[in-house]
Structure formats: C-alpha cells, structure tokens
Amino acid sequence: MKAVDTASAVAVAVIWGMGFIVAKAAMSHFSPILLMALRFTLTALCLVWFFRPPAGVYRSLFWISLVSAALQYSLTFHGLRGIDASTAALLVQLEVPFGLLLAWLVLGDRITARQALGVVVAFVGAVLIIGEPKLQGELVYAFLVIGGAFTWAVGQIMIKQLGNLGGFRLLSGVALFAAPQLFLASWLLEHDQVEQIRTASIAAWGAVIYLGLVMTALGYALWYRLLGLYSVNQVMPFLLLLPVTSVAGGIAFLGESLTPKIMLGGCLAIAGVALITLQLKRLRKPIADGAPNPDRD
C-alpha cells in the first residue's frame, strides 16, 4: 500500500475508534437514542443529495435500517451509557464472530478451522470481560452491547442479501430511514428531547457533528476508497486498531482504567477477530516459464 493509503487506513481506525469516546462524552447531555437520531439526520442531509438510492430498494432499506441502525445503535449506546467506553469497544468485537456464524447458518458460507478457533477465542475473551467483578452490577449494560453486536451482524446478512447497491447509496439510504426510526424510538423510550436540543452546548453539538460527518460520512468515504483500491484482506487488518484506539482514548480522555481481567479478555477478543479476518499468505514455488499460473490465468 502507498504511504498515503496506509495513513488513510490508520485514520479510519482512529476515527471510528474515537467515536465511542465522543459518544460517551456526549451522553452526559444527550440521551443515547436521541444522539443517534441527530447523528443519522446529519449524515442523511450530507449524503442523500449526492447518493440517492433507487426507489425500488426502499422497502428493503427500511428493514435494514430498522435492524442494523435503529435497533443496533439503541442497544449498543444504551449499553455504552452504563459501562466504560473501553470495555464496550472490546465487547463490540463480537460483531465479527457473530457475523461469521450467521453467514455460515444463513448463507452457507464456509468456516475454516482457523476461523472457528478465532470464534472460540473471541467468545472466551468476552466471557472473561463479563466475569469482571466490577461489572457485576452493570451486566445488563454489557449484554445490551453484546446484543447490539449480534444485531449488527444480522443487519450485515440483510445487506448481503440486498446485493451490490454501492457503499454510499447504501449509507445514505440507511441514514435516511434510520433518522426517523430513531426519533420515534427516542419519543417512545426517552424524555425531555426538546429540552436537550434547546440547551445543548457547543461541545455537545460538536460531538453530533463528529459522529454524523467525521465518523460516518468521512470515515466511510475513506474506507470505501480503500476498498476500491486494495483487497479486503489488505485493509481489514487495520480495523484491529479500532478497539486499541477506543481503549487508549477512554483512558486518556475519560479517565477510565482496565483491570487485568478485562485486559486479558480484550486481548483474547482482538486475537480471535485477528484469527478470523487475517489471511495468511501461501508460500508458492517458482513457476516455470510457460507453465500455467492459477493466480494469473
């Protein structure tokens, strides 16, 4: 990869990883679902004018948005409100093994022995995190985050079944439907929304701008560009920096701390994701001139 593209890949991991930190800080003023509703409203207003999805997929996008955005973010960020951002970011790594298992069950995708080991390692790490004594009074929040990870994986299967709509069209369509869904959920489950919006500080609105424009619009712009230039196996490993960024940000900006048990569980969760996503390069013998080359022919 070129140096500028390597820097872009690292930037995506940092931008997305810091999203947990920014959201955690913003929830000192905004309630979780309202914060997500404002986030997707801003994303939709930014993207939908340029990447409008075709009308024929609106029904599918409605259900995808309901599952992968409205429900998923409601679960994840309600959980984040009750536990440390660093702990939540580690538990969110279960998205990958959940996605792998659902792809196997629903789509018939093959799971290698190495990936199966990664699933086991990731779940062992999650069990260690949940078993941390300081979380015993907050287990409901931890399970909300895990529920959000599972719901995200379900949403990805729905997106896979939709077909190749295009990254930005998909993102703008999801945001277009997710914003009103989240506002409705906030109206049903939360309170004082008008007062929260009316009294929000510049810092609180800055968090909304970060989540809507930097984390979502800019982050995905960089990500889709990289996917267009390089193989998935080249860019996916950079996302292993995402939980590292969240943990470092939680310690540096929110004053959080990790116990040895959470650190061990987090390392196992990340190691499990690495086993699932990283592809080992096969050693190839030199091919004689004129012989068929399966990688070329």
DRENZATOR-280932 format. One record per residue (C-alpha): x negated, y negated, z negated; residue in three letters; residue number from 1. Coordinates in steps of 0.25 Angstrom, whole numbers. Each point is the difference from the previous one (the first is absolute). Layout:
BEGIN
<site><x>X</x><y>Y</y><z>Z</z><residu>ALA</residu><num>NUM</num></site>
...
***
This chain:
BEGIN
<site><x>0</x><y>0</y><z>0</z><residu>MET</residu><num>1</num></site>
<site><x>-4</x><y>-14</y><z>3</z><residu>LYS</residu><num>2</num></site>
<site><x>-4</x><y>-8</y><z>-12</z><residu>ALA</residu><num>3</num></site>
<site><x>12</x><y>-10</y><z>1</z><residu>VAL</residu><num>4</num></site>
<site><x>9</x><y>12</y><z>1</z><residu>ASP</residu><num>5</num></site>
<site><x>-6</x><y>7</y><z>-12</z><residu>THR</residu><num>6</num></site>
<site><x>2</x><y>-14</y><z>-8</z><residu>ALA</residu><num>7</num></site>
<site><x>14</x><y>0</y><z>5</z><residu>SER</residu><num>8</num></site>
<site><x>3</x><y>14</y><z>-5</z><residu>ALA</residu><num>9</num></site>
<site><x>-6</x><y>-3</y><z>-14</z><residu>VAL</residu><num>10</num></site>
<site><x>8</x><y>-13</y><z>0</z><residu>ALA</residu><num>11</num></site>
<site><x>13</x><y>8</y><z>3</z><residu>VAL</residu><num>12</num></site>
<site><x>-3</x><y>9</y><z>-12</z><residu>ALA</residu><num>13</num></site>
<site><x>-3</x><y>-12</y><z>-9</z><residu>VAL</residu><num>14</num></site>
<site><x>12</x><y>-8</y><z>5</z><residu>ILE</residu><num>15</num></site>
<site><x>10</x><y>12</y><z>-3</z><residu>TRP</residu><num>16</num></site>
<site><x>-7</x><y>4</y><z>-13</z><residu>GLY</residu><num>17</num></site>
<site><x>1</x><y>-14</y><z>-6</z><residu>MET</residu><num>18</num></site>
<site><x>15</x><y>0</y><z>4</z><residu>GLY</residu><num>19</num></site>
<site><x>2</x><y>8</y><z>-13</z><residu>PHE</residu><num>20</num></site>
<site><x>-7</x><y>-11</y><z>-8</z><residu>ILE</residu><num>21</num></site>
<site><x>7</x><y>-11</y><z>6</z><residu>VAL</residu><num>22</num></site>
<site><x>14</x><y>6</y><z>-1</z><residu>ALA</residu><num>23</num></site>
<site><x>-3</x><y>4</y><z>-15</z><residu>LYS</residu><num>24</num></site>
<site><x>-3</x><y>-15</y><z>-3</z><residu>ALA</residu><num>25</num></site>
<site><x>12</x><y>-5</y><z>8</z><residu>ALA</residu><num>26</num></site>
<site><x>9</x><y>9</y><z>-8</z><residu>MET</residu><num>27</num></site>
<site><x>-3</x><y>-9</y><z>-12</z><residu>SER</residu><num>28</num></site>
<site><x>10</x><y>-9</y><z>7</z><residu>HIS</residu><num>29</num></site>
<site><x>8</x><y>8</y><z>11</z><residu>PHE</residu><num>30</num></site>
<site><x>7</x><y>13</y><z>-3</z><residu>SER</residu><num>31</num></site>
<site><x>-5</x><y>11</y><z>8</z><residu>PRO</residu><num>32</num></site>
<site><x>11</x><y>2</y><z>11</z><residu>ILE</residu><num>33</num></site>
<site><x>2</x><y>-15</y><z>2</z><residu>LEU</residu><num>34</num></site>
<site><x>-15</x><y>-1</y><z>2</z><residu>LEU</residu><num>35</num></site>
<site><x>0</x><y>11</y><z>11</z><residu>MET</residu><num>36</num></site>
<site><x>12</x><y>-7</y><z>6</z><residu>ALA</residu><num>37</num></site>
<site><x>-7</x><y>-13</y><z>1</z><residu>LEU</residu><num>38</num></site>
<site><x>-12</x><y>7</y><z>6</z><residu>ARG</residu><num>39</num></site>
<site><x>7</x><y>7</y><z>11</z><residu>PHE</residu><num>40</num></site>
<site><x>8</x><y>-12</y><z>3</z><residu>THR</residu><num>41</num></site>
<site><x>-13</x><y>-8</y><z>3</z><residu>LEU</residu><num>42</num></site>
<site><x>-5</x><y>12</y><z>8</z><residu>THR</residu><num>43</num></site>
<site><x>12</x><y>1</y><z>8</z><residu>ALA</residu><num>44</num></site>
<site><x>0</x><y>-15</y><z>3</z><residu>LEU</residu><num>45</num></site>
<site><x>-14</x><y>0</y><z>4</z><residu>CYS</residu><num>46</num></site>
<site><x>1</x><y>13</y><z>10</z><residu>LEU</residu><num>47</num></site>
<site><x>14</x><y>2</y><z>5</z><residu>VAL</residu><num>48</num></site>
<site><x>-1</x><y>-12</y><z>10</z><residu>TRP</residu><num>49</num></site>
<site><x>-12</x><y>7</y><z>7</z><residu>PHE</residu><num>50</num></site>
<site><x>2</x><y>15</y><z>-2</z><residu>PHE</residu><num>51</num></site>
<site><x>15</x><y>2</y><z>0</z><residu>ARG</residu><num>52</num></site>
<site><x>4</x><y>15</y><z>0</z><residu>PRO</residu><num>53</num></site>
<site><x>9</x><y>5</y><z>11</z><residu>PRO</residu><num>54</num></site>
<site><x>15</x><y>0</y><z>-4</z><residu>ALA</residu><num>55</num></site>
<site><x>1</x><y>15</y><z>2</z><residu>GLY</residu><num>56</num></site>
<site><x>-8</x><y>3</y><z>-12</z><residu>VAL</residu><num>57</num></site>
<site><x>7</x><y>-9</y><z>-10</z><residu>TYR</residu><num>58</num></site>
<site><x>8</x><y>11</y><z>-7</z><residu>ARG</residu><num>59</num></site>
<site><x>-13</x><y>9</y><z>-2</z><residu>SER</residu><num>60</num></site>
<site><x>-7</x><y>-13</y><z>-5</z><residu>LEU</residu><num>61</num></site>
<site><x>11</x><y>-2</y><z>-10</z><residu>PHE</residu><num>62</num></site>
<site><x>-2</x><y>13</y><z>-6</z><residu>TRP</residu><num>63</num></site>
<site><x>-15</x><y>0</y><z>1</z><residu>ILE</residu><num>64</num></site>
<site><x>0</x><y>-14</y><z>-7</z><residu>SER</residu><num>65</num></site>
<site><x>9</x><y>5</y><z>-11</z><residu>LEU</residu><num>66</num></site>
<site><x>-9</x><y>12</y><z>-3</z><residu>VAL</residu><num>67</num></site>
<site><x>-14</x><y>-5</y><z>3</z><residu>SER</residu><num>68</num></site>
<site><x>1</x><y>-14</y><z>-5</z><residu>ALA</residu><num>69</num></site>
<site><x>13</x><y>-4</y><z>-8</z><residu>ALA</residu><num>70</num></site>
<site><x>0</x><y>13</y><z>-9</z><residu>LEU</residu><num>71</num></site>
<site><x>-15</x><y>3</y><z>1</z><residu>GLN</residu><num>72</num></site>
<site><x>-4</x><y>-14</y><z>-5</z><residu>TYR</residu><num>73</num></site>
<site><x>11</x><y>-1</y><z>-10</z><residu>SER</residu><num>74</num></site>
<site><x>-5</x><y>12</y><z>-7</z><residu>LEU</residu><num>75</num></site>
<site><x>-15</x><y>-3</y><z>2</z><residu>THR</residu><num>76</num></site>
<site><x>0</x><y>-14</y><z>-5</z><residu>PHE</residu><num>77</num></site>
<site><x>10</x><y>3</y><z>-12</z><residu>HIS</residu><num>78</num></site>
<site><x>-10</x><y>10</y><z>-4</z><residu>GLY</residu><num>79</num></site>
<site><x>-12</x><y>-10</y><z>2</z><residu>LEU</residu><num>80</num></site>
<site><x>7</x><y>-10</y><z>-9</z><residu>ARG</residu><num>81</num></site>
<site><x>-1</x><y>10</y><z>-12</z><residu>GLY</residu><num>82</num></site>
<site><x>-14</x><y>6</y><z>2</z><residu>ILE</residu><num>83</num></site>
<site><x>-14</x><y>-6</y><z>4</z><residu>ASP</residu><num>84</num></site>
<site><x>-2</x><y>-3</y><z>15</z><residu>ALA</residu><num>85</num></site>
<site><x>-13</x><y>8</y><z>0</z><residu>SER</residu><num>86</num></site>
<site><x>8</x><y>12</y><z>-5</z><residu>THR</residu><num>87</num></site>
<site><x>11</x><y>-2</y><z>10</z><residu>ALA</residu><num>88</num></site>
<site><x>-9</x><y>-1</y><z>11</z><residu>ALA</residu><num>89</num></site>
<site><x>-6</x><y>13</y><z>-3</z><residu>LEU</residu><num>90</num></site>
<site><x>13</x><y>7</y><z>-2</z><residu>LEU</residu><num>91</num></site>
<site><x>4</x><y>-6</y><z>14</z><residu>VAL</residu><num>92</num></site>
<site><x>-11</x><y>9</y><z>6</z><residu>GLN</residu><num>93</num></site>
<site><x>10</x><y>12</y><z>-1</z><residu>LEU</residu><num>94</num></site>
<site><x>7</x><y>-6</y><z>13</z><residu>GLU</residu><num>95</num></site>
<site><x>-11</x><y>7</y><z>8</z><residu>VAL</residu><num>96</num></site>
<site><x>3</x><y>14</y><z>-5</z><residu>PRO</residu><num>97</num></site>
<site><x>15</x><y>-2</y><z>-1</z><residu>PHE</residu><num>98</num></site>
<site><x>-1</x><y>-4</y><z>15</z><residu>GLY</residu><num>99</num></site>
<site><x>-8</x><y>12</y><z>4</z><residu>LEU</residu><num>100</num></site>
<site><x>9</x><y>10</y><z>-7</z><residu>LEU</residu><num>101</num></site>
<site><x>13</x><y>-7</y><z>6</z><residu>LEU</residu><num>102</num></site>
<site><x>-7</x><y>1</y><z>14</z><residu>ALA</residu><num>103</num></site>
<site><x>-2</x><y>15</y><z>-2</z><residu>TRP</residu><num>104</num></site>
<site><x>14</x><y>2</y><z>-5</z><residu>LEU</residu><num>105</num></site>
<site><x>8</x><y>-9</y><z>9</z><residu>VAL</residu><num>106</num></site>
<site><x>-9</x><y>-1</y><z>13</z><residu>LEU</residu><num>107</num></site>
<site><x>-7</x><y>13</y><z>-1</z><residu>GLY</residu><num>108</num></site>
<site><x>-14</x><y>-6</y><z>0</z><residu>ASP</residu><num>109</num></site>
<site><x>-11</x><y>9</y><z>-4</z><residu>ARG</residu><num>110</num></site>
<site><x>-8</x><y>-2</y><z>-13</z><residu>ILE</residu><num>111</num></site>
<site><x>-14</x><y>5</y><z>-1</z><residu>THR</residu><num>112</num></site>
<site><x>-6</x><y>6</y><z>-12</z><residu>ALA</residu><num>113</num></site>
<site><x>-9</x><y>-12</y><z>-2</z><residu>ARG</residu><num>114</num></site>
<site><x>13</x><y>-9</y><z>0</z><residu>GLN</residu><num>115</num></site>
<site><x>7</x><y>10</y><z>-9</z><residu>ALA</residu><num>116</num></site>
<site><x>-11</x><y>-1</y><z>-10</z><residu>LEU</residu><num>117</num></site>
<site><x>1</x><y>-15</y><z>1</z><residu>GLY</residu><num>118</num></site>
<site><x>15</x><y>0</y><z>-4</z><residu>VAL</residu><num>119</num></site>
<site><x>-3</x><y>9</y><z>-12</z><residu>VAL</residu><num>120</num></site>
<site><x>-12</x><y>-10</y><z>-4</z><residu>VAL</residu><num>121</num></site>
<site><x>9</x><y>-12</y><z>1</z><residu>ALA</residu><num>122</num></site>
<site><x>11</x><y>5</y><z>-8</z><residu>PHE</residu><num>123</num></site>
<site><x>-9</x><y>5</y><z>-11</z><residu>VAL</residu><num>124</num></site>
<site><x>-5</x><y>-14</y><z>0</z><residu>GLY</residu><num>125</num></site>
<site><x>14</x><y>-6</y><z>-2</z><residu>ALA</residu><num>126</num></site>
<site><x>3</x><y>10</y><z>-11</z><residu>VAL</residu><num>127</num></site>
<site><x>-12</x><y>-5</y><z>-7</z><residu>LEU</residu><num>128</num></site>
<site><x>4</x><y>-14</y><z>1</z><residu>ILE</residu><num>129</num></site>
<site><x>14</x><y>3</y><z>-4</z><residu>ILE</residu><num>130</num></site>
<site><x>-6</x><y>7</y><z>-12</z><residu>GLY</residu><num>131</num></site>
<site><x>-7</x><y>-12</y><z>-5</z><residu>GLU</residu><num>132</num></site>
<site><x>5</x><y>-3</y><z>-14</z><residu>PRO</residu><num>133</num></site>
<site><x>2</x><y>-15</y><z>2</z><residu>LYS</residu><num>134</num></site>
<site><x>10</x><y>3</y><z>11</z><residu>LEU</residu><num>135</num></site>
<site><x>9</x><y>9</y><z>-9</z><residu>GLN</residu><num>136</num></site>
<site><x>9</x><y>-12</y><z>-3</z><residu>GLY</residu><num>137</num></site>
<site><x>0</x><y>-4</y><z>15</z><residu>GLU</residu><num>138</num></site>
<site><x>2</x><y>13</y><z>7</z><residu>LEU</residu><num>139</num></site>
<site><x>13</x><y>-5</y><z>7</z><residu>VAL</residu><num>140</num></site>
<site><x>-8</x><y>-11</y><z>7</z><residu>TYR</residu><num>141</num></site>
<site><x>-11</x><y>10</y><z>4</z><residu>ALA</residu><num>142</num></site>
<site><x>10</x><y>9</y><z>6</z><residu>PHE</residu><num>143</num></site>
<site><x>7</x><y>-11</y><z>7</z><residu>LEU</residu><num>144</num></site>
<site><x>-13</x><y>-3</y><z>7</z><residu>VAL</residu><num>145</num></site>
<site><x>-1</x><y>15</y><z>4</z><residu>ILE</residu><num>146</num></site>
<site><x>14</x><y>0</y><z>5</z><residu>GLY</residu><num>147</num></site>
<site><x>-4</x><y>-12</y><z>9</z><residu>GLY</residu><num>148</num></site>
<site><x>-12</x><y>7</y><z>5</z><residu>ALA</residu><num>149</num></site>
<site><x>10</x><y>12</y><z>4</z><residu>PHE</residu><num>150</num></site>
<site><x>10</x><y>-9</y><z>6</z><residu>THR</residu><num>151</num></site>
<site><x>-11</x><y>-7</y><z>8</z><residu>TRP</residu><num>152</num></site>
<site><x>-4</x><y>14</y><z>6</z><residu>ALA</residu><num>153</num></site>
<site><x>15</x><y>3</y><z>3</z><residu>VAL</residu><num>154</num></site>
<site><x>0</x><y>-13</y><z>8</z><residu>GLY</residu><num>155</num></site>
<site><x>-12</x><y>3</y><z>8</z><residu>GLN</residu><num>156</num></site>
<site><x>6</x><y>13</y><z>4</z><residu>ILE</residu><num>157</num></site>
<site><x>12</x><y>-8</y><z>5</z><residu>MET</residu><num>158</num></site>
<site><x>-9</x><y>-10</y><z>7</z><residu>ILE</residu><num>159</num></site>
<site><x>-7</x><y>12</y><z>7</z><residu>LYS</residu><num>160</num></site>
<site><x>14</x><y>6</y><z>5</z><residu>GLN</residu><num>161</num></site>
<site><x>3</x><y>-14</y><z>5</z><residu>LEU</residu><num>162</num></site>
<site><x>-11</x><y>1</y><z>11</z><residu>GLY</residu><num>163</num></site>
<site><x>-10</x><y>-11</y><z>4</z><residu>ASN</residu><num>164</num></site>
<site><x>7</x><y>-13</y><z>-2</z><residu>LEU</residu><num>165</num></site>
<site><x>-13</x><y>-8</y><z>-1</z><residu>GLY</residu><num>166</num></site>
<site><x>-6</x><y>-5</y><z>-13</z><residu>GLY</residu><num>167</num></site>
<site><x>4</x><y>-14</y><z>-1</z><residu>PHE</residu><num>168</num></site>
<site><x>14</x><y>3</y><z>6</z><residu>ARG</residu><num>169</num></site>
<site><x>2</x><y>10</y><z>-11</z><residu>LEU</residu><num>170</num></site>
<site><x>-5</x><y>-9</y><z>-11</z><residu>LEU</residu><num>171</num></site>
<site><x>8</x><y>-12</y><z>5</z><residu>SER</residu><num>172</num></site>
<site><x>13</x><y>9</y><z>1</z><residu>GLY</residu><num>173</num></site>
<site><x>-3</x><y>6</y><z>-14</z><residu>VAL</residu><num>174</num></site>
<site><x>-2</x><y>-14</y><z>-6</z><residu>ALA</residu><num>175</num></site>
<site><x>13</x><y>-5</y><z>7</z><residu>LEU</residu><num>176</num></site>
<site><x>9</x><y>11</y><z>-7</z><residu>PHE</residu><num>177</num></site>
<site><x>-8</x><y>2</y><z>-13</z><residu>ALA</residu><num>178</num></site>
<site><x>2</x><y>-15</y><z>-4</z><residu>ALA</residu><num>179</num></site>
<site><x>15</x><y>0</y><z>-1</z><residu>PRO</residu><num>180</num></site>
<site><x>0</x><y>14</y><z>-6</z><residu>GLN</residu><num>181</num></site>
<site><x>-10</x><y>-5</y><z>-11</z><residu>LEU</residu><num>182</num></site>
<site><x>8</x><y>-12</y><z>-2</z><residu>PHE</residu><num>183</num></site>
<site><x>13</x><y>8</y><z>-2</z><residu>LEU</residu><num>184</num></site>
<site><x>-8</x><y>10</y><z>-10</z><residu>ALA</residu><num>185</num></site>
<site><x>-5</x><y>-12</y><z>-8</z><residu>SER</residu><num>186</num></site>
<site><x>14</x><y>-6</y><z>-1</z><residu>TRP</residu><num>187</num></site>
<site><x>5</x><y>14</y><z>-5</z><residu>LEU</residu><num>188</num></site>
<site><x>-11</x><y>3</y><z>-9</z><residu>LEU</residu><num>189</num></site>
<site><x>-7</x><y>-13</y><z>-4</z><residu>GLU</residu><num>190</num></site>
<site><x>5</x><y>-13</y><z>-5</z><residu>HIS</residu><num>191</num></site>
<site><x>-4</x><y>-15</y><z>0</z><residu>ASP</residu><num>192</num></site>
<site><x>-5</x><y>0</y><z>14</z><residu>GLN</residu><num>193</num></site>
<site><x>4</x><y>-14</y><z>4</z><residu>VAL</residu><num>194</num></site>
<site><x>-7</x><y>-5</y><z>-13</z><residu>GLU</residu><num>195</num></site>
<site><x>-12</x><y>8</y><z>3</z><residu>GLN</residu><num>196</num></site>
<site><x>-1</x><y>-6</y><z>14</z><residu>ILE</residu><num>197</num></site>
<site><x>3</x><y>-14</y><z>-5</z><residu>ARG</residu><num>198</num></site>
<site><x>-10</x><y>0</y><z>-11</z><residu>THR</residu><num>199</num></site>
<site><x>-11</x><y>7</y><z>7</z><residu>ALA</residu><num>200</num></site>
<site><x>-14</x><y>-6</y><z>-1</z><residu>SER</residu><num>201</num></site>
<site><x>-10</x><y>-3</y><z>12</z><residu>ILE</residu><num>202</num></site>
<site><x>-8</x><y>13</y><z>-5</z><residu>ALA</residu><num>203</num></site>
<site><x>13</x><y>8</y><z>0</z><residu>ALA</residu><num>204</num></site>
<site><x>3</x><y>-4</y><z>15</z><residu>TRP</residu><num>205</num></site>
<site><x>-15</x><y>2</y><z>3</z><residu>GLY</residu><num>206</num></site>
<site><x>2</x><y>14</y><z>-4</z><residu>ALA</residu><num>207</num></site>
<site><x>12</x><y>2</y><z>9</z><residu>VAL</residu><num>208</num></site>
<site><x>-8</x><y>-6</y><z>12</z><residu>ILE</residu><num>209</num></site>
<site><x>-11</x><y>9</y><z>-3</z><residu>TYR</residu><num>210</num></site>
<site><x>9</x><y>13</y><z>0</z><residu>LEU</residu><num>211</num></site>
<site><x>8</x><y>-5</y><z>12</z><residu>GLY</residu><num>212</num></site>
<site><x>-10</x><y>-6</y><z>9</z><residu>LEU</residu><num>213</num></site>
<site><x>-14</x><y>5</y><z>-4</z><residu>VAL</residu><num>214</num></site>
<site><x>3</x><y>14</y><z>-6</z><residu>MET</residu><num>215</num></site>
<site><x>10</x><y>4</y><z>10</z><residu>THR</residu><num>216</num></site>
<site><x>-1</x><y>-8</y><z>13</z><residu>ALA</residu><num>217</num></site>
<site><x>-15</x><y>-3</y><z>0</z><residu>LEU</residu><num>218</num></site>
<site><x>-3</x><y>14</y><z>-6</z><residu>GLY</residu><num>219</num></site>
<site><x>7</x><y>8</y><z>10</z><residu>TYR</residu><num>220</num></site>
<site><x>-5</x><y>-9</y><z>11</z><residu>ALA</residu><num>221</num></site>
<site><x>-14</x><y>4</y><z>-3</z><residu>LEU</residu><num>222</num></site>
<site><x>4</x><y>14</y><z>-2</z><residu>TRP</residu><num>223</num></site>
<site><x>7</x><y>2</y><z>13</z><residu>TYR</residu><num>224</num></site>
<site><x>-11</x><y>-7</y><z>7</z><residu>ARG</residu><num>225</num></site>
<site><x>-10</x><y>10</y><z>-6</z><residu>LEU</residu><num>226</num></site>
<site><x>9</x><y>12</y><z>4</z><residu>LEU</residu><num>227</num></site>
<site><x>0</x><y>-5</y><z>14</z><residu>GLY</residu><num>228</num></site>
<site><x>-15</x><y>0</y><z>1</z><residu>LEU</residu><num>229</num></site>
<site><x>-4</x><y>12</y><z>-8</z><residu>TYR</residu><num>230</num></site>
<site><x>5</x><y>14</y><z>-4</z><residu>SER</residu><num>231</num></site>
<site><x>8</x><y>2</y><z>-13</z><residu>VAL</residu><num>232</num></site>
<site><x>-11</x><y>8</y><z>-6</z><residu>ASN</residu><num>233</num></site>
<site><x>-9</x><y>-12</y><z>2</z><residu>GLN</residu><num>234</num></site>
<site><x>8</x><y>-10</y><z>-7</z><residu>VAL</residu><num>235</num></site>
<site><x>8</x><y>8</y><z>-11</z><residu>MET</residu><num>236</num></site>
<site><x>-12</x><y>2</y><z>-9</z><residu>PRO</residu><num>237</num></site>
<site><x>0</x><y>-15</y><z>-2</z><residu>PHE</residu><num>238</num></site>
<site><x>13</x><y>1</y><z>-7</z><residu>LEU</residu><num>239</num></site>
<site><x>-7</x><y>8</y><z>-12</z><residu>LEU</residu><num>240</num></site>
<site><x>-5</x><y>-14</y><z>-4</z><residu>LEU</residu><num>241</num></site>
<site><x>14</x><y>-4</y><z>-2</z><residu>LEU</residu><num>242</num></site>
<site><x>2</x><y>6</y><z>-14</z><residu>PRO</residu><num>243</num></site>
<site><x>-14</x><y>-4</y><z>-4</z><residu>VAL</residu><num>244</num></site>
<site><x>4</x><y>-15</y><z>4</z><residu>THR</residu><num>245</num></site>
<site><x>12</x><y>1</y><z>-9</z><residu>SER</residu><num>246</num></site>
<site><x>-7</x><y>6</y><z>-12</z><residu>VAL</residu><num>247</num></site>
<site><x>-11</x><y>-11</y><z>1</z><residu>ALA</residu><num>248</num></site>
<site><x>10</x><y>-11</y><z>2</z><residu>GLY</residu><num>249</num></site>
<site><x>8</x><y>5</y><z>-12</z><residu>GLY</residu><num>250</num></site>
<site><x>-12</x><y>0</y><z>-9</z><residu>ILE</residu><num>251</num></site>
<site><x>-5</x><y>-13</y><z>5</z><residu>ALA</residu><num>252</num></site>
<site><x>12</x><y>-9</y><z>2</z><residu>PHE</residu><num>253</num></site>
<site><x>11</x><y>7</y><z>-9</z><residu>LEU</residu><num>254</num></site>
<site><x>-9</x><y>4</y><z>-12</z><residu>GLY</residu><num>255</num></site>
<site><x>4</x><y>15</y><z>2</z><residu>GLU</residu><num>256</num></site>
<site><x>-9</x><y>11</y><z>-5</z><residu>SER</residu><num>257</num></site>
<site><x>-1</x><y>15</y><z>4</z><residu>LEU</residu><num>258</num></site>
<site><x>-1</x><y>11</y><z>-10</z><residu>THR</residu><num>259</num></site>
<site><x>-9</x><y>12</y><z>3</z><residu>PRO</residu><num>260</num></site>
<site><x>12</x><y>9</y><z>3</z><residu>LYS</residu><num>261</num></site>
<site><x>6</x><y>-10</y><z>10</z><residu>ILE</residu><num>262</num></site>
<site><x>-14</x><y>-2</y><z>7</z><residu>MET</residu><num>263</num></site>
<site><x>-2</x><y>15</y><z>1</z><residu>LEU</residu><num>264</num></site>
<site><x>14</x><y>2</y><z>6</z><residu>GLY</residu><num>265</num></site>
<site><x>-1</x><y>-12</y><z>9</z><residu>GLY</residu><num>266</num></site>
<site><x>-13</x><y>6</y><z>5</z><residu>CYS</residu><num>267</num></site>
<site><x>6</x><y>13</y><z>3</z><residu>LEU</residu><num>268</num></site>
<site><x>12</x><y>-6</y><z>7</z><residu>ALA</residu><num>269</num></site>
<site><x>-9</x><y>-8</y><z>9</z><residu>ILE</residu><num>270</num></site>
<site><x>-9</x><y>12</y><z>2</z><residu>ALA</residu><num>271</num></site>
<site><x>13</x><y>8</y><z>4</z><residu>GLY</residu><num>272</num></site>
<site><x>4</x><y>-11</y><z>10</z><residu>VAL</residu><num>273</num></site>
<site><x>-14</x><y>0</y><z>6</z><residu>ALA</residu><num>274</num></site>
<site><x>1</x><y>16</y><z>2</z><residu>LEU</residu><num>275</num></site>
<site><x>13</x><y>-2</y><z>7</z><residu>ILE</residu><num>276</num></site>
<site><x>-4</x><y>-12</y><z>9</z><residu>THR</residu><num>277</num></site>
<site><x>-15</x><y>1</y><z>3</z><residu>LEU</residu><num>278</num></site>
<site><x>-3</x><y>9</y><z>12</z><residu>GLN</residu><num>279</num></site>
<site><x>-14</x><y>7</y><z>0</z><residu>LEU</residu><num>280</num></site>
<site><x>-7</x><y>-1</y><z>13</z><residu>LYS</residu><num>281</num></site>
<site><x>-3</x><y>13</y><z>6</z><residu>ARG</residu><num>282</num></site>
<site><x>-15</x><y>3</y><z>4</z><residu>LEU</residu><num>283</num></site>
<site><x>0</x><y>3</y><z>15</z><residu>ARG</residu><num>284</num></site>
<site><x>-11</x><y>7</y><z>7</z><residu>LYS</residu><num>285</num></site>
<site><x>-6</x><y>-7</y><z>12</z><residu>PRO</residu><num>286</num></site>
<site><x>8</x><y>3</y><z>13</z><residu>ILE</residu><num>287</num></site>
<site><x>-8</x><y>5</y><z>12</z><residu>ALA</residu><num>288</num></site>
<site><x>1</x><y>-9</y><z>12</z><residu>ASP</residu><num>289</num></site>
<site><x>12</x><y>4</y><z>9</z><residu>GLY</residu><num>290</num></site>
<site><x>7</x><y>8</y><z>-12</z><residu>ALA</residu><num>291</num></site>
<site><x>14</x><y>-3</y><z>-3</z><residu>PRO</residu><num>292</num></site>
<site><x>1</x><y>-11</y><z>-12</z><residu>ASN</residu><num>293</num></site>
<site><x>13</x><y>2</y><z>-7</z><residu>PRO</residu><num>294</num></site>
<site><x>-2</x><y>-14</y><z>-6</z><residu>ASP</residu><num>295</num></site>
<site><x>-1</x><y>-6</y><z>14</z><residu>ARG</residu><num>296</num></site>
<site><x>7</x><y>8</y><z>10</z><residu>ASP</residu><num>297</num></site>
***
